Amino acid sequence: MVPVLTSHRFTVTPTDDTRARLELVASNDKPMGRGETQRSAVRAVQTALADLNSSYMLPVEADGFYGARTATAVEAFQRDYGLFADGVVGKQTIVQLDAIYSTAVNREPIGISVHIGVDRLDAGHYGESFPLSSCVNDARGMAALAGALGYRATIFENENATVANFSAFMRYAAVNLFAGDTLLFTFSGHGSQIPDTGSDAEADGLDETFCFHDRMLVDDQFYALVAELQQGVRVIGVFDSCHSGTAAKKIGSLGVEQDRRQRRAERLDQMEKAATAYEESFRSVVSGGEAYSAVPLTEEELRSQLEEDLPPAPAADGADLAPLAPLAVGEGLEVLADLYADGTTGKGKLLDSLTGIYDKSQDLYDSVRDAAGPKEQAEIQATMITLSACNDAQTTPAGSVYSLFTYNIITAWNRGGFTGNYRQFYQALLDRSRADATPVLTTYGRGAENLIYVRPFST
């Protein structure tokens, strides 16, 4: 089939399945009307109508369902442009919309992005620099991904990765981005948690933070900055830091999270089968930074290895305890299941709240939350979808080149070869993730849950 549609909106932004469905409409092979099952195609038409004229429908009404409200909006558009007004999207209607968005008269949506990479922190504020080695590379890798998609990318690294610089960028976006525009924000660095003294009362009693070079950006403040963006702006967040699951305040989590116990059980089952298959070798594991493969150990050999490697555990009162008893083979496999893939990554990106950073600067962080005020509970006008490296109770590792989560994103993206939607992309990340660092996909804002049906990172 020769493509009929030419606008960026209908050719670049959609997934392959959505684009194919729209082409069927444009060729008049299969018009779109009430009861349409391809939700992403419906949403593409709805957002085109909403961005063209809010009297047709509002951006928040673009929910992917073709019902009476959408049919009325289509009919109004058809009357305005002298088309047969039946409320069904056929060839004339989709081609007319496409022509409108293909002309220079209609402003094309733009995309801007900001990428934060912090490999070292300000020792004056944090007490030491807590060095990492992959976060600046993460920022540059994500900036390259964004640039290939047409974003105007900005990178803040190390000393330039300050809360002030990021806040200035967000306020620029609040003034210069309009309905249909996209803001992509990626962060790679340490994450932490501090006591929650705000009015939002998080369930765990803690606020999540991004550790910028100069100080921590509390999730209350980040949410307040997002709340300044105009209605219809789309925000995409990629958070490669510890405790990042709700770093922007959970306003409508999809709850799309694979059960860790099931994944652990599956891994344990695989390892138990491998341990009894004498003709097969174990999965490659890592010890001391070097990979090797080995035939399964006998029960006595495994006990010997586990006993040899177990360090004594310190007692609470400082006295040394006797070394732990050797583990049985089954218990040893459970340990290995929990530590699956540990050797492929570097140090974790966790800054424990007990380091005293918050205690030392409590007045500063409390005043930041006070300044955020009621915005932390206000409904944002923009829509936002975020991919986080792990949930609030977990940590995520850095690496030698890329951090694990960013590496998984870049490989799953496959230089633009991935053409599915966010839900499918999230599943691809889950398939690559570790059991102790489960990615989280979350949406924020009214109607944002429909973003899961669009192509990741699209403008």
Buried (B, 14 or more C-beta within 10 A) or exposed (E): EEEBBEBBBBBEBBBEBBBBBBBBBBBEEEBBBEEBEBBBBBBBBBBBBBBBEBEBBBBBBBBBBBEEEBBEBBBBBBEBBEBEBBBBBBBBBBBBBBBBBBEEEBEBBBBBBBBBBBBBBBEEBBBEBBEBBBBBBBBBBBBEBBEEBBBEBBBBBBEBBBBEBBBEBBEEBBEEBBBBBBBBBBBBBBBBBBBBBBEBEBEEEBBBBBBBBBBBBBBBBBBBBBBBBBBBBBBBBBBBBBBBBBBBBBBBBBEBBBEEEEBBEEBBEBBBEBBEEEEEEBEEBEEEEEEEEEEBBEEEEBBEEBEEEEEEEEEEEEEEEEEEEBBEBEEBBBEBBBEBBEBBBBEBBBBEBEBEBBEEBEEEBBEBBEEBEEBBBEEBBBBBBBBBBBBBEBBBBBBEEBBBBBBBBBBBBEEEEBBBBBBBBBBBBBEBBBBBBBBBBBBBBBBBBBBBBBBBBBB
